[in-house]
Amino acid sequence: MARDAYLEKAGCDIRYNCPLTSTFGCTCVAEKAIFPRNFTAAVKAAKECEDALVLGGISNTLILNPPKEVICMRELKGIIEGGADLYVMSGESLNGAARWARMRALSGMEQLGGIPGTVGGALAGNSGCYGRQMSDITLYADVVKDGRVERIYAKDLNFSYRSCSVPGVILGVMLRLTPSDGDRIEENMRVWQAMRAATQPGRPSLGCTFKKCGEVSCAYYIEKAGYKGYAIQGAQVSEKHAGFIVNTGTATAANYYDLAEKVRTGVEKFCGITPEYEINIIK
Ligand SMILES: Cc1cc2nc3c(=O)[nH]c(=O)nc-3n(C[C@H](O)[C@H](O)[C@H](O)COP(=O)(O)OP(=O)(O)OC[C@H]3O[C@@H](n4cnc5c(N)ncnc54)[C@H](O)[C@@H]3O)c2cc1C
């Protein structure tokens, strides 16, 4: 309890038996959830709770069994502007950062704006869409590693497709954008957003369940193996985009996982390729 009081004094909210709801719409309860509300509080939380699970917007994480302690970064918000560079706190929403960039006529985030979740979560998974990913605009990240704050430059983050080797808790990310025409940025954002709405399911999901298989969307193989529309309880392979598992109303995390495993092994059997999870699974 002394540690909790110390963290609260530093600027953390501590919530006990805290419900954590993902964008898939299912909720688990963490015994203790720590919400840092400023940079110093986040540093202290990361140092004090080294074994805690770190979460952003929970838009890409399936929690089957919550660990005792989680650090929820989504209240660590703020953007500091310096010319074409934006320093974004890790809990800021990716969409919020993209809107901010648009207001300043800074180009580089147009395709990323529609991706749910936080900037920290996006960096951790090198999120991207329509040919643009976080690695294209990241200069460096400030991270708590082995109890110390370290600045890690892009070349040392080992970015690859939907992957990045972040060695600790991300506090903030420096993004390098390009001055451009605000109206053109707005128009491009509108086009990407419309494409997203036209191709992705409207129901709750965690985004694409599996990574691309080479250059081919895993949705192609899932459909080929006959799983489009297949359901386990309230979890269903989307009829609109087979890469997504959606919640039709009452799905649990276990339903999602059972269905994802069924699809994974089915695609392996029928198509001879093994899909790799894009989502993070906490067992
Ligand atoms: C409808 C929908 C559409 C989507 N479309 C796309 C898309 O087009 N492209 C794409 O790439 N993704 C997409 N996603 C997936 C998801 O939105 C992104 O991966 C997003 O960037 C995850 O951010 P988050 O904050 O929700 O991360 P979370 O799910 O909370 O966490 C993801 C991972 O990052 C780690 N993490 C989070 N914050 C931190 C931190 N501060 N420090 C260290 N580690 C951290 C977590 O431990 C976890 O391993 C989509 C999801 C949905 C629901």
The ligand as a Tripos MOL2 file, in Angstrom:
@<TRIPOS>MOLECULE
LIG
   53    58     1     0     0
SMALL
NO_CHARGES

@<TRIPOS>ATOM
      1 C1        -11.6080   -1.6340  -36.2380 C.3       1 LIG1
      2 C2        -10.1070   -1.7580  -36.1080 C.ar      1 LIG1
      3 C3         -9.3110   -1.4310  -37.1830 C.ar      1 LIG1
      4 C4         -7.9220   -1.5540  -37.0860 C.ar      1 LIG1
      5 N1         -7.1640   -1.2220  -38.1670 N.ar      1 LIG1
      6 C5         -5.8200   -1.3310  -38.0830 C.ar      1 LIG1
      7 C6         -4.9950   -0.9690  -39.1990 C.ar      1 LIG1
      8 O1         -5.4750   -0.5390  -40.2360 O.2       1 LIG1
      9 N2         -3.6580   -1.1160  -39.0700 N.ar      1 LIG1
     10 C7         -3.0730   -1.5820  -37.9140 C.ar      1 LIG1
     11 O2         -1.8530   -1.6860  -37.8610 O.2       1 LIG1
     12 N3         -3.8290   -1.9250  -36.8500 N.ar      1 LIG1
     13 C8         -5.1670   -1.8060  -36.8990 C.ar      1 LIG1
     14 N4         -5.9410   -2.1460  -35.8190 N.ar      1 LIG1
     15 C9         -5.3020   -2.6900  -34.6040 C.3       1 LIG1
     16 C10        -5.0180   -1.6390  -33.5170 C.3       1 LIG1
     17 O3         -5.9220   -0.5900  -33.5910 O.3       1 LIG1
     18 C11        -3.6030   -1.0710  -33.6260 C.3       1 LIG1
     19 O4         -2.6690   -2.0970  -33.5680 O.3       1 LIG1
     20 C12        -3.3430   -0.0450  -32.5050 C.3       1 LIG1
     21 O5         -2.2350    0.7290  -32.8640 O.3       1 LIG1
     22 C13        -3.1500   -0.6510  -31.1370 C.3       1 LIG1
     23 O6         -3.1080    0.4040  -30.1800 O.3       1 LIG1
     24 P1         -3.6640    0.2310  -28.6940 P.3       1 LIG1
     25 O7         -3.3120    1.4540  -27.9430 O.co2     1 LIG1
     26 O8         -5.0880   -0.1400  -28.7000 O.co2     1 LIG1
     27 O9         -2.7690   -0.9900  -28.2040 O.3       1 LIG1
     28 P2         -3.1290   -2.1290  -27.1570 P.3       1 LIG1
     29 O10        -4.0210   -3.1280  -27.7990 O.co2     1 LIG1
     30 O11        -3.5650   -1.5580  -25.8590 O.co2     1 LIG1
     31 O12        -1.6700   -2.7680  -26.9960 O.3       1 LIG1
     32 C14        -1.0370   -3.3530  -28.1100 C.3       1 LIG1
     33 C15         0.3680   -3.8120  -27.6920 C.3       1 LIG1
     34 O13         1.1660   -2.6840  -27.4230 O.3       1 LIG1
     35 C16         1.6660   -2.7140  -26.0890 C.3       1 LIG1
     36 N5          1.6280   -1.3330  -25.5970 N.ar      1 LIG1
     37 C17         0.5650   -0.4850  -25.6220 C.ar      1 LIG1
     38 N6          0.9320    0.7110  -25.1200 N.ar      1 LIG1
     39 C18         2.2340    0.6030  -24.7550 C.ar      1 LIG1
     40 C19         3.1790    1.4930  -24.1500 C.ar      1 LIG1
     41 N7          2.8720    2.7660  -23.8320 N.pl3     1 LIG1
     42 N8          4.4280    1.0280  -23.8970 N.ar      1 LIG1
     43 C20         4.7730   -0.2390  -24.2290 C.ar      1 LIG1
     44 N9          3.9270   -1.1260  -24.7970 N.ar      1 LIG1
     45 C21         2.6780   -0.7130  -25.0600 C.ar      1 LIG1
     46 C22         0.7390   -3.6680  -25.3340 C.3       1 LIG1
     47 O14         1.4150   -4.2920  -24.2520 O.3       1 LIG1
     48 C23         0.3670   -4.6650  -26.4180 C.3       1 LIG1
     49 O15         1.3810   -5.6340  -26.5490 O.3       1 LIG1
     50 C24        -7.3230   -2.0180  -35.8800 C.ar      1 LIG1
     51 C25        -8.1490   -2.3340  -34.7900 C.ar      1 LIG1
     52 C26        -9.5240   -2.1990  -34.8930 C.ar      1 LIG1
     53 C27       -10.3660   -2.5120  -33.7040 C.3       1 LIG1
@<TRIPOS>BOND
     1     1     2 1
     2     2     3 ar
     3     2    52 ar
     4     3     4 ar
     5     4     5 ar
     6     4    50 ar
     7     5     6 ar
     8     6     7 ar
     9     6    13 1
    10     7     8 2
    11     7     9 ar
    12     9    10 ar
    13    10    11 2
    14    10    12 ar
    15    12    13 ar
    16    13    14 ar
    17    14    15 1
    18    14    50 ar
    19    15    16 1
    20    16    17 1
    21    16    18 1
    22    18    19 1
    23    18    20 1
    24    20    21 1
    25    20    22 1
    26    22    23 1
    27    23    24 1
    28    24    25 2
    29    24    26 1
    30    24    27 1
    31    27    28 1
    32    28    29 2
    33    28    30 1
    34    28    31 1
    35    31    32 1
    36    32    33 1
    37    33    34 1
    38    33    48 1
    39    34    35 1
    40    35    36 1
    41    35    46 1
    42    36    37 ar
    43    36    45 ar
    44    37    38 ar
    45    38    39 ar
    46    39    40 ar
    47    39    45 ar
    48    40    41 1
    49    40    42 ar
    50    42    43 ar
    51    43    44 ar
    52    44    45 ar
    53    46    47 1
    54    46    48 1
    55    48    49 1
    56    50    51 ar
    57    51    52 ar
    58    52    53 1
@<TRIPOS>SUBSTRUCTURE
     1 LIG1         1 GROUP 0 **** ****
